[in-house]
Amino acid sequence: MGLSPKSYHEYIQSVQWKQRAAAMVARAGFRCERCGSPRDLNVHHKTYARLGNEQADDLAVLCRACHQKEHGIRE
């Protein structure tokens, strides 16, 4: 990933990330790209190769449940 966990956390809290994430959610039509849910949306990094300079294909808009499944977390 290239960034320390602290730096990653700071980046995710930054205005830059929040603007990028909001743009991705709008681009996805305010719905999960996997199941179509409009609730609890997150922006998931498919890759960290361009962290801080992500391209649209590096990210996916997922609801909380689909995001957890993506990371192998069960509810």
C-alpha positions in Angstrom: 0.0 0.0 0.0 2.9 2.4 0.6 1.3 4.4 3.4 1.5 3.5 7.1 -1.8 2.7 8.8 -1.8 6.1 10.4 -1.2 7.9 7.1 -4.0 5.8 5.5 -6.4 6.7 8.3 -5.5 10.4 7.9 -6.0 10.2 4.1 -9.5 8.5 4.6 -10.4 11.4 6.9 -9.2 14.1 4.4 -11.3 16.5 2.4 -9.6 15.1 -0.7 -10.8 11.5 0.0 -14.3 12.7 1.1 -14.8 14.6 -2.2 -13.5 11.6 -4.2 -15.8 9.2 -2.3 -18.8 11.5 -2.7 -18.2 11.8 -6.4 -18.0 8.0 -6.7 -21.2 7.5 -4.8 -23.0 10.0 -7.1 -21.5 8.3 -10.2 -22.9 5.0 -8.9 -26.4 6.5 -8.7 -26.3 6.5 -4.9 -26.6 2.7 -5.0 -24.4 -0.3 -4.2 -22.7 -1.5 -7.4 -23.1 -5.1 -6.3 -26.7 -5.4 -4.9 -28.3 -2.0 -5.7 -29.0 -1.1 -2.1 -29.1 2.7 -1.4 -28.2 2.2 2.3 -24.9 2.5 4.3 -22.7 3.1 1.2 -18.9 2.8 1.4 -16.3 3.4 -1.2 -14.0 0.3 -1.4 -10.5 0.3 -2.8 -10.0 -2.5 -5.3 -6.3 -1.6 -5.3 -4.0 0.7 -3.3 -1.6 1.1 -6.2 -2.6 4.7 -6.8 -3.7 5.6 -3.2 -4.3 9.3 -3.1 -4.6 9.5 -6.8 -7.2 6.8 -7.4 -8.8 6.3 -10.8 -12.5 5.4 -10.9 -11.7 1.8 -11.8 -9.7 1.5 -8.6 -12.8 2.1 -6.5 -16.2 0.4 -6.0 -19.3 1.7 -4.3 -20.6 -1.0 -2.0 -23.2 -1.1 0.8 -21.9 -2.1 4.2 -23.0 -5.7 3.8 -21.4 -6.1 0.4 -18.2 -4.3 1.6 -18.0 -6.7 4.6 -18.4 -9.7 2.2 -15.7 -8.3 0.0 -13.3 -8.4 3.0 -14.6 -11.8 4.2 -16.4 -10.4 7.2 -19.7 -12.0 8.2 -22.4 -10.0 9.9 
